[in-house]
Amino acid sequence: MITYNKTLIEYFKQNDTEFKKFLNEKFEKSSISSFIQFMDGFFYKIGLISTNIKPIEGSKWDSQYTLSIDNVFSKEPGDILVTDIPVHRKQAEEKLSKVVIELFTCIDMGQVNEKVTS
C-alpha cells in the first residue's frame, strides 16, 4: 500500500500535534528501524487492528479497517468499510489514509499512553 504508507509518513513528519509527537518519540526510542513496521504495531496497540485494501472486480478495490473492542477512538469495534463502491487502487488507498488520519483527531491521549506503555 504505497500511497497509504506515503500519506501517513508525510502526516507524521509534521510533528505538530501531541499524538504525532508521542508516536515519533516512541519510534525514536524503539529498536525498530522501519517506521511503517513501527506504525503498524503502534496502531495495533491502540486498537486499530488492521488496514486493508482488497481487489473486488477487475481493477477496482475496496478499503477497510478493523477496530478492537478496546480501541482509543471511541468508535464501535469491528470491520469498517471505507469505500461505498469499488474504486481504483490508488483511490482506495487515499480514502483509507484519509479515514485513518481522521481517527487520530478524536483520541484520548491518556488512553493512548496507557495502551502503549502497558
Phi, psi and omega in degrees: 000074185298310182296316178301308182298316180299317180298316180291322177299314178297320179300312183285339176297332182297328174050040188247011175227164179300319181295314180298316179298318179299310180298315181296321178295317178297321178296315180300327181274349183277167177263006181274129183272339181264121179298322180298315178299315179299313182302315180301315179294320179296313179300319180301317181298328182265006172106001174267090190293316181205156172227131186214154165237149180218140179292140181246301182212120180059242181259023181255147185225154169248155174232148181206162172224162182234131178249143176281168179299321184258038180291156182269009186263001183056040180239156176297140178286163175123188179273128181242119178280130184269321183266136177285321178227153178301140182228175176296154186307312182299319179296321179298318179291320178297316179296318180297315180295322179297314181294319179296317178298321177298326177301325184290347181275351184236041181250156176261114184296332175298317178293319179300310181300317179298315182293320186282327184267352180275000000 
